[in-house]
């Protein structure tokens, strides 16, 4: 999985459309190898981002869990602690 794509499921508040679209964009960038497509590929690229975002939103709406929702601030603090351990302060 692309490291820049963050887990979006089971957070309070739920993931926004912008967060889902950003994850879709990162996914399409990763599999296509293009950070920005050429003019010839732009329509296909944009369509892929929208398709992935739509599928991701549908998936997030369909998933069920008995686990309590995660707190964004707590998860961000954990990620920061991992980064400090990995890269230093």
C-alpha positions in Angstrom: 0.0 0.0 0.0 1.2 3.5 -0.7 2.4 5.0 2.6 0.7 8.3 1.9 -2.7 6.7 1.8 -4.2 7.0 5.3 -6.7 4.7 6.9 -10.1 6.4 6.5 -12.4 3.8 8.1 -14.0 4.0 11.6 -13.1 7.5 12.6 -15.2 10.1 14.4 -16.0 12.3 12.5 -16.1 10.1 9.4 -13.7 10.7 6.5 -14.6 13.7 4.3 -15.1 13.7 0.5 -11.8 15.6 0.3 -9.9 12.9 2.3 -11.4 10.1 0.1 -10.5 12.0 -3.1 -6.9 12.6 -1.8 -6.5 8.9 -1.1 -7.9 8.1 -4.6 -5.5 10.6 -6.2 -2.5 9.0 -4.3 -3.6 5.6 -5.5 -3.9 6.6 -9.1 -0.6 8.4 -9.0 1.0 5.3 -7.6 -0.3 2.8 -10.1 0.0 5.1 -13.1 3.4 6.4 -12.3 2.3 10.0 -13.1 2.2 12.8 -10.5 0.6 14.8 -13.3 -0.6 13.2 -16.5 0.1 14.5 -20.0 -2.7 16.3 -21.8 -3.3 13.1 -23.8 -3.9 11.1 -20.6 -5.6 13.8 -18.4 -9.2 12.7 -19.0 -8.4 9.0 -18.3 -6.5 10.0 -15.2 -9.2 12.3 -13.8 -11.8 9.6 -14.6 -9.8 7.0 -12.7 -9.5 9.3 -9.7 -13.2 9.9 -9.6 -14.0 6.1 -10.1 -11.6 5.2 -7.3 -13.0 7.9 -5.0 -16.6 6.7 -5.7 -15.7 3.0 -5.1 -13.8 4.0 -1.9 -16.8 6.0 -0.6 -19.1 3.0 -1.3 -16.7 0.7 0.5 -16.5 3.0 3.6 -20.3 3.2 3.8 -20.7 -0.6 3.5 -18.2 -1.7 6.2 -19.4 -2.6 9.6 -17.5 -3.0 12.9 -18.2 -3.4 16.6 -15.0 -1.5 17.5 -15.4 2.0 18.8 -14.5 4.8 16.4 -10.9 6.0 16.5 -9.9 9.4 17.5 -8.0 11.4 14.9 -5.8 13.2 17.4 -4.8 10.0 19.2 -4.0 8.3 15.9 -2.0 11.4 14.8 0.0 11.3 18.0 0.7 7.6 17.5 1.9 8.3 13.9 4.1 11.1 15.2 5.7 8.8 17.8 6.4 6.2 15.1 8.0 8.8 12.9 10.2 10.0 15.8 11.3 6.5 16.5 12.0 5.9 12.8 13.6 9.2 11.8 14.5 10.9 15.1 13.2 14.1 16.4 
